[in-house]
Amino acid sequence: MDPKTYKVTGAQRINGTEPGDTFKAVLPPLQEARLLRRGAIKIEGGRTPSARLPREELDDLAREAQVHEPQNLPTKQAVIEAIEATYRDQEV
């Protein structure tokens, strides 16, 4: 996978990069989705990823997050919400 160029658009440093600056990296899809969703980064010089993922990538993300029945999670947003709910349930 080729690195992408990201611009830090949030108020906090990302990947050691100050807000307003850019960095190149190969971010894991789940991390990229979270950062894009909360407005911390944007992809420079490319298209914004679709909210829909190929079935294989969706299955991989769900498996990585230990979410069952990924066929019932058709969008990246649904995967993110399921993961957040899992972690929220585990908080002490």
MMTF fields as JSON, N, C-alpha, C and O atoms, coordinates in Angstrom:
{
  "mmtfVersion": "1.0.0",
  "mmtfProducer": "UNKNOWN",
  "numBonds": 367,
  "numAtoms": 368,
  "numGroups": 92,
  "numChains": 1,
  "numModels": 1,
  "chainsPerModel": [1],
  "groupsPerChain": [92],
  "chainIdList": ["A"],
  "bondAtomList": [4, 2, 8, 6, 12, 10, 16, 14, 20, 18, 24, 22, 28, 26, 32, 30, 36, 34, 40, 38, 44, 42, 48, 46, 52, 50, 56, 54, 60, 58, 64, 62, 68, 66, 72, 70, 76, 74, 80, 78, 84, 82, 88, 86, 92, 90, 96, 94, 100, 98, 104, 102, 108, 106, 112, 110, 116, 114, 120, 118, 124, 122, 128, 126, 132, 130, 136, 134, 140, 138, 144, 142, 148, 146, 152, 150, 156, 154, 160, 158, 164, 162, 168, 166, 172, 170, 176, 174, 180, 178, 184, 182, 188, 186, 192, 190, 196, 194, 200, 198, 204, 202, 208, 206, 212, 210, 216, 214, 220, 218, 224, 222, 228, 226, 232, 230, 236, 234, 240, 238, 244, 242, 248, 246, 252, 250, 256, 254, 260, 258, 264, 262, 268, 266, 272, 270, 276, 274, 280, 278, 284, 282, 288, 286, 292, 290, 296, 294, 300, 298, 304, 302, 308, 306, 312, 310, 316, 314, 320, 318, 324, 322, 328, 326, 332, 330, 336, 334, 340, 338, 344, 342, 348, 346, 352, 350, 356, 354, 360, 358, 364, 362],
  "bondOrderList": [1, 1, 1, 1, 1, 1, 1, 1, 1, 1, 1, 1, 1, 1, 1, 1, 1, 1, 1, 1, 1, 1, 1, 1, 1, 1, 1, 1, 1, 1, 1, 1, 1, 1, 1, 1, 1, 1, 1, 1, 1, 1, 1, 1, 1, 1, 1, 1, 1, 1, 1, 1, 1, 1, 1, 1, 1, 1, 1, 1, 1, 1, 1, 1, 1, 1, 1, 1, 1, 1, 1, 1, 1, 1, 1, 1, 1, 1, 1, 1, 1, 1, 1, 1, 1, 1, 1, 1, 1, 1, 1],
  "groupList": [{"groupName": "MET", "atomNameList": ["N", "CA", "C", "O"], "elementList": ["N", "C", "C", "O"], "formalChargeList": [0, 0, 0, 0], "bondAtomList": [1, 0, 2, 1, 3, 2], "bondOrderList": [1, 1, 2], "singleLetterCode": "M", "chemCompType": "L-PEPTIDE LINKING"}, {"groupName": "ASP", "atomNameList": ["N", "CA", "C", "O"], "elementList": ["N", "C", "C", "O"], "formalChargeList": [0, 0, 0, 0], "bondAtomList": [1, 0, 2, 1, 3, 2], "bondOrderList": [1, 1, 2], "singleLetterCode": "D", "chemCompType": "L-PEPTIDE LINKING"}, {"groupName": "PRO", "atomNameList": ["N", "CA", "C", "O"], "elementList": ["N", "C", "C", "O"], "formalChargeList": [0, 0, 0, 0], "bondAtomList": [1, 0, 2, 1, 3, 2], "bondOrderList": [1, 1, 2], "singleLetterCode": "P", "chemCompType": "L-PEPTIDE LINKING"}, {"groupName": "LYS", "atomNameList": ["N", "CA", "C", "O"], "elementList": ["N", "C", "C", "O"], "formalChargeList": [0, 0, 0, 0], "bondAtomList": [1, 0, 2, 1, 3, 2], "bondOrderList": [1, 1, 2], "singleLetterCode": "K", "chemCompType": "L-PEPTIDE LINKING"}, {"groupName": "THR", "atomNameList": ["N", "CA", "C", "O"], "elementList": ["N", "C", "C", "O"], "formalChargeList": [0, 0, 0, 0], "bondAtomList": [1, 0, 2, 1, 3, 2], "bondOrderList": [1, 1, 2], "singleLetterCode": "T", "chemCompType": "L-PEPTIDE LINKING"}, {"groupName": "TYR", "atomNameList": ["N", "CA", "C", "O"], "elementList": ["N", "C", "C", "O"], "formalChargeList": [0, 0, 0, 0], "bondAtomList": [1, 0, 2, 1, 3, 2], "bondOrderList": [1, 1, 2], "singleLetterCode": "Y", "chemCompType": "L-PEPTIDE LINKING"}, {"groupName": "VAL", "atomNameList": ["N", "CA", "C", "O"], "elementList": ["N", "C", "C", "O"], "formalChargeList": [0, 0, 0, 0], "bondAtomList": [1, 0, 2, 1, 3, 2], "bondOrderList": [1, 1, 2], "singleLetterCode": "V", "chemCompType": "L-PEPTIDE LINKING"}, {"groupName": "GLY", "atomNameList": ["N", "CA", "C", "O"], "elementList": ["N", "C", "C", "O"], "formalChargeList": [0, 0, 0, 0], "bondAtomList": [1, 0, 2, 1, 3, 2], "bondOrderList": [1, 1, 2], "singleLetterCode": "G", "chemCompType": "PEPTIDE LINKING"}, {"groupName": "ALA", "atomNameList": ["N", "CA", "C", "O"], "elementList": ["N", "C", "C", "O"], "formalChargeList": [0, 0, 0, 0], "bondAtomList": [1, 0, 2, 1, 3, 2], "bondOrderList": [1, 1, 2], "singleLetterCode": "A", "chemCompType": "L-PEPTIDE LINKING"}, {"groupName": "GLN", "atomNameList": ["N", "CA", "C", "O"], "elementList": ["N", "C", "C", "O"], "formalChargeList": [0, 0, 0, 0], "bondAtomList": [1, 0, 2, 1, 3, 2], "bondOrderList": [1, 1, 2], "singleLetterCode": "Q", "chemCompType": "L-PEPTIDE LINKING"}, {"groupName": "ARG", "atomNameList": ["N", "CA", "C", "O"], "elementList": ["N", "C", "C", "O"], "formalChargeList": [0, 0, 0, 0], "bondAtomList": [1, 0, 2, 1, 3, 2], "bondOrderList": [1, 1, 2], "singleLetterCode": "R", "chemCompType": "L-PEPTIDE LINKING"}, {"groupName": "ILE", "atomNameList": ["N", "CA", "C", "O"], "elementList": ["N", "C", "C", "O"], "formalChargeList": [0, 0, 0, 0], "bondAtomList": [1, 0, 2, 1, 3, 2], "bondOrderList": [1, 1, 2], "singleLetterCode": "I", "chemCompType": "L-PEPTIDE LINKING"}, {"groupName": "ASN", "atomNameList": ["N", "CA", "C", "O"], "elementList": ["N", "C", "C", "O"], "formalChargeList": [0, 0, 0, 0], "bondAtomList": [1, 0, 2, 1, 3, 2], "bondOrderList": [1, 1, 2], "singleLetterCode": "N", "chemCompType": "L-PEPTIDE LINKING"}, {"groupName": "GLU", "atomNameList": ["N", "CA", "C", "O"], "elementList": ["N", "C", "C", "O"], "formalChargeList": [0, 0, 0, 0], "bondAtomList": [1, 0, 2, 1, 3, 2], "bondOrderList": [1, 1, 2], "singleLetterCode": "E", "chemCompType": "L-PEPTIDE LINKING"}, {"groupName": "PHE", "atomNameList": ["N", "CA", "C", "O"], "elementList": ["N", "C", "C", "O"], "formalChargeList": [0, 0, 0, 0], "bondAtomList": [1, 0, 2, 1, 3, 2], "bondOrderList": [1, 1, 2], "singleLetterCode": "F", "chemCompType": "L-PEPTIDE LINKING"}, {"groupName": "LEU", "atomNameList": ["N", "CA", "C", "O"], "elementList": ["N", "C", "C", "O"], "formalChargeList": [0, 0, 0, 0], "bondAtomList": [1, 0, 2, 1, 3, 2], "bondOrderList": [1, 1, 2], "singleLetterCode": "L", "chemCompType": "L-PEPTIDE LINKING"}, {"groupName": "SER", "atomNameList": ["N", "CA", "C", "O"], "elementList": ["N", "C", "C", "O"], "formalChargeList": [0, 0, 0, 0], "bondAtomList": [1, 0, 2, 1, 3, 2], "bondOrderList": [1, 1, 2], "singleLetterCode": "S", "chemCompType": "L-PEPTIDE LINKING"}, {"groupName": "HIS", "atomNameList": ["N", "CA", "C", "O"], "elementList": ["N", "C", "C", "O"], "formalChargeList": [0, 0, 0, 0], "bondAtomList": [1, 0, 2, 1, 3, 2], "bondOrderList": [1, 1, 2], "singleLetterCode": "H", "chemCompType": "L-PEPTIDE LINKING"}],
  "groupTypeList": [0, 1, 2, 3, 4, 5, 3, 6, 4, 7, 8, 9, 10, 11, 12, 7, 4, 13, 2, 7, 1, 4, 14, 3, 8, 6, 15, 2, 2, 15, 9, 13, 8, 10, 15, 15, 10, 10, 7, 8, 11, 3, 11, 13, 7, 7, 10, 4, 2, 16, 8, 10, 15, 2, 10, 13, 13, 15, 1, 1, 15, 8, 10, 13, 8, 9, 6, 17, 13, 2, 9, 12, 15, 2, 4, 3, 9, 8, 6, 11, 13, 8, 11, 13, 8, 4, 5, 10, 1, 9, 13, 6],
  "groupIdList": [1, 2, 3, 4, 5, 6, 7, 8, 9, 10, 11, 12, 13, 14, 15, 16, 17, 18, 19, 20, 21, 22, 23, 24, 25, 26, 27, 28, 29, 30, 31, 32, 33, 34, 35, 36, 37, 38, 39, 40, 41, 42, 43, 44, 45, 46, 47, 48, 49, 50, 51, 52, 53, 54, 55, 56, 57, 58, 59, 60, 61, 62, 63, 64, 65, 66, 67, 68, 69, 70, 71, 72, 73, 74, 75, 76, 77, 78, 79, 80, 81, 82, 83, 84, 85, 86, 87, 88, 89, 90, 91, 92],
  "secStructList": [7, 7, 7, 3, 3, 3, 3, 3, 7, 1, 1, 1, 7, 5, 6, 6, 5, 7, 6, 6, 7, 3, 3, 3, 3, 7, 7, 7, 2, 2, 2, 2, 2, 2, 2, 2, 2, 6, 6, 1, 3, 3, 3, 1, 1, 1, 7, 7, 7, 7, 1, 5, 7, 7, 2, 2, 2, 2, 2, 2, 2, 2, 2, 2, 6, 6, 7, 1, 7, 4, 4, 4, 7, 7, 5, 2, 2, 2, 2, 2, 2, 2, 2, 2, 2, 2, 2, 2, 2, 2, 7, 7],
  "xCoordList": [0.849, 0.0, 0.9, 1.858, 0.582, 1.363, 0.954, -0.212, 1.922, 1.557, 0.677, 0.768, -0.167, -1.014, -0.491, 0.198, -0.829, -0.492, -1.732, -2.809, -1.553, -2.654, -2.348, -1.19, -3.381, -3.261, -3.943, -5.063, -3.253, -3.83, -4.78, -4.358, -6.068, -7.093, -7.681, -8.414, -7.371, -7.861, -6.922, -5.985, -7.18, -6.401, -5.201, -4.351, -5.124, -4.041, -3.072, -3.426, -1.825, -0.835, -1.257, -1.782, -1.019, -1.284, -0.006, 0.588, 0.412, 1.604, 2.813, 3.662, 2.881, 3.982, 3.902, 4.881, 2.76, 2.6, 1.653, 0.576, 2.071, 1.296, 0.061, 0.065, -0.995, -2.18, -1.822, -1.028, -2.411, -2.153, -1.049, -0.954, -0.206, 0.882, 0.447, -0.601, 1.26, 0.952, 1.996, 3.117, 1.599, 2.522, 2.143, 1.0, 3.129, 2.883, 2.952, 3.842, 1.996, 1.98, 1.066, 0.241, 1.24, 0.304, -0.408, 0.102, -1.592, -2.364, -3.233, -3.777, -3.366, -4.311, -5.711, -6.06, -6.509, -7.824, -8.714, -9.428, -8.669, -9.509, -9.064, -9.898, -7.747, -7.225, -7.565, -7.989, -7.376, -7.703, -9.177, -9.521, -10.039, -11.48, -11.828, -12.621, -11.238, -11.515, -11.045, -11.774, -9.83, -9.286, -10.083, -10.336, -10.48, -11.3, -12.659, -13.157, -13.251, -14.593, -14.63, -15.579, -13.59, -13.615, -13.017, -12.911, -12.625, -12.133, -10.711, -10.303, -9.949, -8.566, -7.619, -6.584, -7.977, -7.149, -8.04, -9.247, -7.426, -8.068, -6.994, -5.806, -7.424, -6.488, -6.198, -7.113, -4.916, -4.494, -4.306, -3.825, -4.686, -4.409, -5.08, -4.637, -6.112, -6.808, -8.278, -8.754, -8.976, -10.413, -10.691, -9.938, -11.76, -12.194, -12.738, -13.516, -12.341, -12.811, -14.327, -14.973, -14.856, -16.293, -16.683, -15.878, -17.918, -18.408, -18.612, -18.746, -18.634, -18.79, -17.44, -16.627, -17.218, -15.978, -16.244, -17.348, -15.214, -15.368, -15.627, -15.125, -16.39, -16.775, -15.555, -15.597, -14.466, -13.288, -12.667, -12.277, -12.577, -11.989, -12.885, -12.392, -14.187, -15.128, -14.996, -14.978, -14.903, -14.731, -13.442, -13.426, -12.349, -11.06, -11.147, -10.651, -11.77, -11.908, -12.742, -12.393, -13.823, -14.694, -13.981, -14.095, -13.248, -12.505, -11.438, -11.259, -10.732, -9.702, -10.303, -9.67, -11.51, -12.171, -12.999, -13.645, -12.982, -13.726, -15.227, -15.919, -15.712, -17.14, -17.689, -17.121, -18.77, -19.334, -20.353, -20.917, -20.584, -21.53, -21.295, -22.172, -20.089, -19.785, -20.722, -20.832, -21.408, -22.34, -23.481, -24.167, -23.692, -24.735, -24.226, -24.977, -22.966, -22.365, -21.916, -20.744, -22.81, -22.497, -21.638, -21.139, -21.455, -20.68, -19.551, -19.569, -18.597, -17.476, -17.998, -17.497, -18.99, -19.592, -20.14, -19.961, -20.804, -21.367, -20.273, -20.427, -19.173, -18.043, -17.474, -17.213, -17.282, -16.727, -17.634, -17.156, -18.93, -19.869, -19.871, -19.973, -19.76, -19.716, -18.449, -18.487, -17.348, -16.076, -16.133, -15.73, -16.626, -16.725, -17.631, -17.335, -18.726, -19.63, -18.93, -19.124, -18.126, -17.395, -16.445, -16.397, -15.684, -14.739, -15.465, -15.019, -16.564, -17.346, -17.842, -17.841, -18.266, -18.75, -17.636, -17.905, -16.383, -15.256, -14.646, -13.817, -15.033, -14.458, -14.826, -15.93, -13.846, -14.055, -14.332, -14.537],
  "yCoordList": [-1.172, 0.0, 1.242, 1.326, 2.19, 3.42, 4.398, 4.441, 5.194, 6.198, 7.29, 7.606, 7.846, 8.979, 10.218, 10.127, 11.373, 12.637, 13.13, 13.258, 13.404, 13.867, 15.267, 15.61, 16.065, 17.372, 17.273, 16.773, 17.756, 17.753, 18.943, 20.098, 18.643, 19.691, 19.921, 20.888, 19.052, 19.199, 20.068, 20.665, 20.133, 20.985, 20.264, 20.902, 18.941, 18.176, 17.648, 17.466, 17.403, 16.8, 15.374, 14.648, 14.996, 13.64, 13.122, 13.784, 11.938, 11.315, 12.25, 12.276, 13.011, 13.946, 15.207, 15.947, 15.469, 16.612, 17.637, 17.294, 18.891, 19.985, 20.302, 20.067, 20.833, 21.255, 22.209, 23.134, 21.975, 22.799, 22.26, 22.653, 21.366, 20.784, 19.45, 18.907, 18.934, 17.672, 16.618, 16.934, 15.358, 14.241, 13.125, 13.034, 12.266, 11.087, 9.867, 9.739, 8.962, 7.741, 6.714, 7.03, 5.481, 4.408, 4.111, 3.375, 4.691, 4.487, 3.243, 2.986, 2.472, 1.356, 1.898, 2.985, 1.166, 1.673, 2.123, 3.12, 1.394, 1.749, 3.074, 3.91, 3.264, 4.517, 5.678, 6.742, 5.468, 6.512, 6.894, 8.076, 5.891, 6.155, 6.972, 7.912, 6.613, 7.357, 8.808, 9.728, 9.012, 10.367, 11.212, 12.391, 10.608, 11.338, 11.684, 12.797, 10.721, 10.918, 12.062, 12.846, 12.156, 13.219, 14.531, 15.497, 14.565, 15.799, 16.141, 17.296, 15.166, 15.407, 15.5, 16.162, 14.831, 14.852, 14.939, 14.705, 15.278, 15.115, 14.637, 14.888, 13.948, 13.418, 14.511, 15.112, 14.761, 15.788, 15.175, 14.05, 15.921, 15.513, 14.228, 13.596, 13.845, 12.618, 12.758, 13.792, 11.7, 11.743, 11.314, 10.534, 11.82, 11.393, 9.983, 9.708, 9.083, 7.709, 7.609, 8.393, 6.655, 6.409, 5.883, 5.256, 6.142, 5.613, 4.103, 3.434, 3.571, 2.131, 1.5, 2.06, 0.343, -0.382, -1.658, -2.201, -2.132, -3.446, -4.495, -4.368, -5.502, -6.542, -7.138, -7.353, -7.411, -8.021, -7.095, -7.548, -5.804, -4.856, -4.69, -4.597, -4.654, -4.552, -5.77, -5.631, -6.957, -8.175, -8.134, -8.523, -7.66, -7.565, -6.601, -6.902, -5.449, -4.466, -5.033, -4.879, -5.676, -6.245, -7.355, -7.445, -8.197, -9.283, -8.711, -9.2, -7.675, -7.03, -6.47, -6.511, -5.955, -5.372, -6.4, -6.062, -7.644, -8.736, -8.457, -8.736, -7.904, -7.672, -8.858, -9.243, -9.434, -10.613, -10.22, -9.126, -11.099, -10.918, -9.63, -8.767, -9.499, -8.269, -8.007, -6.863, -9.034, -8.796, -7.881, -7.314, -7.731, -6.839, -5.418, -4.562, -5.153, -3.831, -3.305, -3.442, -2.714, -2.382, -1.134, -0.918, -0.319, 0.905, 1.013, 0.372, 1.816, 2.092, 2.68, 2.347, 3.539, 4.174, 3.131, 3.247, 2.116, 1.07, 0.287, -0.075, 0.024, -0.683, 0.159, -0.357, 1.433, 2.329, 2.373, 2.294, 2.498, 2.544, 1.241, 1.266, 0.119, -1.169, -1.297, -1.812, -0.834, -0.892, 0.025, -0.37, 1.237, 2.168, 1.612, 1.765, 0.971, 0.381, -0.74, -0.877, -1.536, -2.621, -2.064, -2.557, -1.03, -0.435, 0.266, 0.212, 0.916, 1.605, 0.592, 0.869, -0.58, -1.636, -2.202, -2.723, -2.103, -2.671, -1.691, -2.09, -0.415, 0.589, 0.281, -0.17, 0.544, 0.268, 1.56, 1.55],
  "zCoordList": [0.0, 0.0, 0.0, 0.769, -0.863, -0.959, 0.132, 0.524, 0.63, 1.637, 1.03, -0.156, 1.875, 1.486, 2.194, 3.21, 1.642, 2.286, 3.013, 2.431, 4.303, 5.157, 5.664, 5.901, 5.827, 6.467, 7.823, 7.93, 8.866, 10.208, 10.286, 10.215, 10.432, 10.435, 11.818, 12.027, 12.757, 14.122, 14.945, 14.413, 16.238, 17.141, 17.755, 18.375, 17.589, 18.208, 17.162, 15.997, 17.608, 16.727, 16.393, 17.238, 15.164, 14.707, 14.071, 13.221, 14.485, 13.901, 14.001, 13.109, 15.089, 15.304, 14.47, 14.38, 13.86, 12.959, 13.574, 14.06, 13.543, 14.123, 13.275, 12.067, 13.9, 13.151, 12.01, 12.187, 10.853, 9.676, 8.789, 7.626, 9.306, 8.528, 7.916, 8.268, 7.0, 6.346, 6.695, 7.094, 6.536, 6.72, 5.766, 5.318, 5.456, 4.617, 5.497, 6.338, 5.296, 6.099, 5.452, 4.594, 5.89, 5.573, 6.885, 7.729, 7.047, 8.273, 8.129, 7.055, 9.205, 9.156, 8.851, 9.312, 8.089, 7.681, 8.844, 8.734, 9.943, 11.084, 11.706, 12.054, 11.845, 12.388, 11.45, 11.901, 10.152, 9.19, 9.281, 9.271, 9.369, 9.45, 10.685, 10.615, 11.804, 13.044, 12.938, 13.31, 12.432, 12.318, 11.334, 11.584, 10.212, 9.242, 9.837, 9.668, 10.535, 11.105, 12.103, 12.127, 12.929, 13.932, 13.43, 14.185, 12.152, 11.555, 11.931, 11.811, 12.383, 12.796, 11.607, 11.682, 10.5, 9.291, 8.068, 8.139, 6.943, 5.646, 4.685, 4.885, 3.644, 2.665, 1.649, 1.086, 1.422, 0.48, -0.909, -1.041, -1.93, -3.302, -3.745, -4.704, -3.077, -3.453, -3.171, -2.702, -3.465, -3.213, -1.785, -1.202, -1.235, 0.089, -0.048, -0.961, 0.847, 0.719, 0.831, 1.526, 0.151, 0.196, 1.566, 2.256, 1.952, 3.226, 3.139, 4.163, 1.93, 1.761, 1.46, 0.724, 2.03, 1.829, 1.038, 1.071, 0.322, -0.298, 0.79, 1.907, 0.472, 1.445, 2.147, 3.358, 1.417, 2.03, 3.081, 4.157, 2.768, 3.716, 4.94, 6.064, 4.728, 5.828, 6.747, 7.97, 6.152, 6.941, 7.746, 8.913, 7.126, 7.831, 9.01, 10.095, 8.805, 9.883, 11.027, 12.198, 10.686, 11.713, 12.476, 13.698, 11.757, 12.402, 13.337, 14.453, 12.879, 13.697, 14.989, 16.045, 14.897, 16.063, 16.832, 17.824, 16.38, 16.998, 17.005, 17.984, 15.903, 15.727, 14.949, 13.927, 15.413, 14.764, 13.707, 13.753, 12.773, 11.681, 10.89, 10.831, 10.271, 9.535, 8.368, 7.926, 7.848, 6.748, 7.17, 6.319, 8.484, 8.981, 9.2, 9.667, 8.87, 9.056, 7.689, 7.339, 6.924, 5.539, 5.334, 4.23, 6.351, 6.14, 7.153, 8.204, 6.82, 7.718, 9.025, 10.098, 8.942, 10.116, 11.078, 12.291, 10.545, 11.39, 12.098, 13.265, 11.408, 12.026, 13.158, 14.245, 12.917, 13.935, 15.163, 16.294, 14.941, 16.064, 16.858, 18.085, 16.182, 16.873, 17.713, 18.831, 17.179, 17.91, 19.127, 20.222, 18.943, 20.068, 21.16, 22.344, 20.779, 21.769, 22.531, 23.739, 21.849, 22.499, 23.546, 24.673, 23.173, 24.127, 25.264, 26.41, 24.964, 25.997, 27.025, 28.224, 26.555, 27.463, 28.343, 29.426, 27.88, 28.614, 29.602, 30.42, 29.553, 30.441, 31.885, 32.19, 32.775, 34.198, 34.929, 36.143]
}
